Amino acid sequence: MSNELTKRILSSLILIPIFLFFIIKGSYLFTIFLLICLVVIFYEWHMMSKKKSYRVFGFIFLSISFYTIYKLRIDNDHWFLLFITMICVSTDLGGYVFGNIFKGPKLTKISPNKTYAGMIGGYLLSILSTIIFADFYFRYELSIKLFIFVMIISTISQLGDLVISYYKRLSKIKDTGKIIPGHGGLLDRVDGMIFAFPFSYLILLIDNL
């Protein structure tokens, strides 16, 4: 097992329970946790976008993204927020594992480590996790509607990863920070999520109309 993979696993074992605690707990604890994360990500974005024309746009988008996370938790049961998080984490993990095992053709020059095998692995693991999640907690089978929703969110998560990779490439940096061993910065860890949550919120609004 590579040193980087070991760090990623250990970091995830620490971060995931903390994240789950604040999501489930809700109330002011979740709000404070969310604000702390936003401040850290603001700082990381500030450092990587100095003197860039898109700098202000990034701050606006991040603010909107975190507002939708807040609204998803406050307006809905915590299970929905956990569900979106699970899809993103599964997509990222599936992409990393399948990409390293099967390698193969590169997906794009924007992020040289991304492969078609990793993309497929992200979809497969997100669907598998959804089947387990839905059956275990809700005794709910994977419907066509749920399948399409998972595929959309998984796709948005992967695109979000590529978008942040693109901006890192423009800034000529490998990671947005060093706060998380094996992952880099907090923005590196949640790059897919900050795009997936706003789209999830939008889909939920449209579905409730």
Summary of the structure (lengths in Angstrom):
residues: 209
radius of gyration: 16.8
end to end distance: 49.1
largest distance: 51.5
contacts: 644
relative contact order: 0.14
helix: 78%
strand: 2%
